[in-house]
């Protein structure tokens, strides 16, 4: 440790993986968790960004560095990672500022990297380029340095119009794009610009309803969520969430999105407000908010960035990257218009970044506010906490 102390056995059995995991995807059969690393590649990964596979049955780890993502590559992983619906493919967003069209040798440009996935083995399959934005609304200006840049960020996969599609948030073109997974054909482009200059709203991630008819996109710099009609290609509405009172005040920075199974509720992490808004997806209105602040915390600084629901959807978990904790919320007494405090917090290592949606994310009793809950080792028989939290080791 930086204070010269040595740690003994650490609860949860943390192990070293590649640098800066920014996304996790769980295989449809629940047997594997795949981590996407978008930092500088570790020596153990050949100084390349990689996908790491954790076998949840055997508790073994395998790392798969991508040759296109070495130290001096002109593209990078970012936020997007998802399995295909049949679990045989992985889709990862790949973004580029320095060679957005992939003209140089070894460059991919902006797009979606497709990998085959079989029994924990990952192999590169193809690349689906995301073409640059060409239409700019009247009265708006495209920043010249981002002219050809889409910069794919978070993405989601679902059935829409009878085919499997990817809905990807394009961070540097202020768009969401619906793609065909088989050939990369663009089905719809949604203009999500809310300011005079593009980019400025900065779409962060997406989620699709289970019927594939609607999509939602968090707009990081616009303090809002966009609702999309995926069948017609139209924007249904922009839902403001914690918008600043003055133009130069800090926004709420919506990031993570999570739908209930019946698509009736949308949880939105407001990272710069230390809060989670719960939306009625039919009315497009906030029902109530959840506070991720620790007991006694007066000022901002918990930064919720990832969300997960328990299997019965009665508990919500929030990974708070700055307070190094997982907030646990009991949703059963939630009432419209009333803010809700966390029932308790689970301590983590530095900067918990992502909560994977495991079928049994936590079956232990909700701890009392401010009291850490025990986290047994994954190898312990009868363990009551079965989630893996990507963190940066101290």
VOZALO-211893 format. One record per residue (C-alpha): x, y, z. Coordinates in steps of 0.25 Angstrom, whole numbers, padded with zeros to 4 digits, always signed. Example, Ala and Ser with C-alpha at 12.3 -4.5 7.8 and 13.67 -1.06 7.14 Angstrom:
BEGIN
+0049-0018+0031+0055-0004+0029
! end
This chain:
BEGIN
+0000+0000+0000+0005+0015-0002+0006+0016+0014+0016+0004+0014+0006-0006+0020+0004-0020+0014-0010-0026+0012-0012-0040+0016-0024-0048+0010-0034-0038+0004-0049-0042+0004-0054-0045-0010-0041-0051-0015-0037-0039-0024-0027-0043-0035-0019-0034-0045-0025-0032-0059-0022-0022-0070-0023-0007-0068-0036+0001-0066-0048-0008-0068-0059+0001-0073-0070-0009-0077-0074-0023-0073-0083-0032-0081-0090-0045-0076-0092-0057-0085-0107-0060-0088-0105-0074-0081-0099-0067-0069-0086-0075-0069-0076-0064-0073-0073-0049-0070-0065-0042-0080-0057-0029-0076-0053-0018-0086-0040-0011-0083-0039+0003-0089-0026+0008-0081-0012+0007-0085-0009-0008-0087-0002-0015-0076+0011-0022-0078+0004-0035-0075-0005-0032-0087+0006-0028-0097+0004-0014-0094-0009-0015-0102-0024-0013-0098-0031-0026-0097-0044-0034-0093-0043-0042-0081-0052-0054-0079-0055-0059-0065-0061-0073-0064-0072-0072-0053-0073-0087-0052-0058-0090-0050-0053-0076-0045-0042-0076-0056-0038-0063-0064-0033-0062-0078-0028-0050-0085-0029-0047-0100-0021-0034-0105-0025-0028-0118-0014-0025-0128-0021-0013-0133-0020-0007-0119-0005-0006-0116+0002+0006-0109+0002+0015-0121-0011+0010-0128-0020+0021-0134-0032+0015-0128-0037+0010-0114-0047+0003-0107-0057+0012-0099-0070+0008-0092-0078-0001-0101-0078-0016-0099-0089-0026-0101-0092-0040-0105-0100-0044-0117-0114-0050-0113-0109-0064-0116-0096-0062-0108-0088-0066-0119-0082-0052-0122-0077-0040-0115-0078-0026-0119-0069-0015-0114-0069+0000-0118-0055+0005-0124-0053+0020-0125-0043+0028-0132-0040+0043-0132-0026+0043-0140-0031+0034-0151-0046+0034-0151-0048+0028-0165-0037+0017-0163-0028+0022-0175-0015+0018-0168-0008+0004-0168-0013-0003-0155-0025+0007-0153-0039+0003-0152-0046+0016-0151-0059+0018-0143-0068+0006-0142-0072-0007-0135-0062-0019-0133-0068-0032-0135-0062-0045-0128-0066-0059-0128-0069-0065-0114-0068-0080-0111-0067-0086-0098-0059-0074-0092-0050-0073-0105-0050-0060-0112-0045-0058-0127-0046-0045-0136-0057-0047-0146-0060-0034-0154-0061-0019-0152-0074-0011-0154-0070+0003-0158-0079+0014-0153-0079+0025-0164-0077+0039-0161-0089+0049-0159-0092+0057-0172-0105+0064-0169-0104+0076-0159-0117+0083-0155-0120+0097-0160-0114+0107-0150-0104+0098-0144-0089+0097-0146-0080+0084-0147-0067+0086-0140-0056+0084-0151-0047+0076-0142-0058+0066-0140-0063+0066-0155-0062+0051-0158-0062+0046-0143-0074+0038-0138-0066+0032-0126-0075+0020-0122-0078+0020-0107-0088+0011-0099-0097+0001-0107-0108-0009-0106-0113-0021-0114-0127-0025-0116-0137-0030-0126-0143-0019-0134-0151-0020-0147-0149-0035-0147-0134-0035-0147-0123-0033-0137-0118-0019-0136-0108-0010-0128-0112+0003-0123-0099+0011-0121-0097+0025-0114-0088+0033-0123-0081+0042-0113-0074+0052-0123-0085+0053-0133-0097+0055-0124-0104+0044-0130-0110+0030-0127-0109+0020-0138-0116+0007-0140-0108-0003-0147-0111-0017-0153-0101-0027-0146-0100-0036-0158-0094-0026-0168-0093-0012-0161-0104-0006-0169-0109+0007-0163-0124+0006-0160-0126+0019-0154-0118+0031-0149-0124+0040-0138-0119+0054-0137-0117+0057-0122-0111+0070-0123-0116+0080-0113-0107+0092-0114-0102+0101-0125-0089+0093-0127-0087+0079-0130-0082+0071-0122-0087+0077-0109-0098+0068-0104-0088+0056-0103-0097+0043-0103-0092+0033-0093-0099+0020-0094-0112+0013-0098-0122+0003-0094-0133-0004-0102-0147-0009-0098-0149-0024-0098-0158-0023-0110-0148-0015-0118-0158-0003-0121-0152+0007-0112-0138+0012-0108-0132+0022-0098-0119+0030-0098-0112+0037-0087-0107+0051-0091-0096+0054-0082-0094+0068-0085-0109+0071-0088-0114+0067-0074-0125+0059-0081-0129+0045-0086-0134+0044-0101-0145+0034-0104-0145+0028-0118-0155+0020-0126-0146+0010-0132-0157+0005-0142-0159+0019-0149-0146+0025-0146-0152+0037-0139-0148+0044-0126-0160+0043-0116-0155+0053-0106-0144+0058-0098-0146+0056-0083-0138+0067-0075-0131+0062-0062-0125+0071-0052-0122+0082-0063-0114+0094-0057-0121+0107-0054-0110+0115-0061-0103+0112-0074-0089+0111-0068-0093+0103-0056-0089+0088-0055-0099+0078-0062-0104+0066-0055-0096+0057-0065-0106+0045-0068-0098+0032-0070-0103+0018-0067-0117+0013-0071-0124+0001-0066-0138-0003-0070-0147-0013-0061-0151-0025-0068-0165-0020-0072-0159-0007-0077-0168+0001-0068-0156+0008-0060-0143+0014-0065-0132+0016-0055-0123+0027-0059-0110+0030-0051-0107+0045-0050-0092+0044-0047-0090+0059-0044-0102+0060-0035-0099+0047-0026-0113+0042-0030-0121+0032-0038-0134+0037-0044-0145+0027-0046-0154+0029-0058-0167+0025-0062-0165+0021-0077-0179+0023-0081-0181+0037-0076-0166+0041-0077-0166+0047-0063-0157+0045-0051-0164+0037-0040-0154+0039-0029-0139+0040-0027-0129+0031-0020-0117+0038-0012-0104+0031-0013-0097+0040-0003-0091+0033+0009-0097+0036+0023-0093+0050+0027-0088+0054+0013-0092+0068+0010-0084+0071-0002-0083+0064-0016-0074+0053-0018-0080+0039-0019-0081+0038-0034-0090+0027-0037-0086+0021-0051-0092+0007-0052-0106+0001-0047-0111-0013-0045-0124-0019-0040-0126-0032-0031-0133-0044-0038-0146-0040-0031-0144-0025-0035-0146-0021-0021-0132-0016-0018-0124-0007-0027-0109-0006-0026-0100+0006-0030-0085+0006-0032-0080+0019-0027-0066+0022-0033-0062+0033-0024-0067+0028-0010-0061+0014-0014-0074+0007-0010-0087+0000-0015-0100+0007-0010-0111-0003-0007-0125+0002-0009-0138-0005-0004-0148-0001-0015-0160-0007-0008-0164+0006+0000-0162+0015-0012-0172+0026-0013-0174+0036-0024-0168+0050-0021-0160+0045-0009-0145+0044-0009-0139+0031-0004-0126+0029+0004-0118+0016+0002-0121+0005+0012-0106+0002+0013-0092+0002+0006-0082-0009+0002-0068-0004+0002-0059-0007-0010-0045-0004-0015-0042+0008-0022-0051+0013-0033-0062+0003-0035-0066+0005-0049-0076-0006-0053-0087-0015-0047-0089-0027-0056-0104-0031-0057-0102-0045-0051-0115-0053-0048-0112-0053-0033-0104-0041-0031-0106-0041-0016-0115-0049-0007-0109-0045+0006-0117-0036+0015-0117-0021+0013-0107-0015+0023-0110-0004+0032-0107+0010+0027-0092+0012+0028-0089-0002+0032-0081-0010+0022-0087-0024+0019-0077-0036+0018-0073-0041+0005-0069-0055+0005-0059-0061-0005-0065-0066-0018-0059-0080-0015-0066-0081-0001-0077-0091-0001-0090-0084+0000-0085-0070-0002-0096-0060-0002-0090-0049-0010-0087-0053-0024-0084-0041-0032-0070-0036-0038-0067-0022-0037-0056-0016-0046-0048-0007-0038-0034-0001-0040-0025-0007-0029-0018+0003-0020
! end
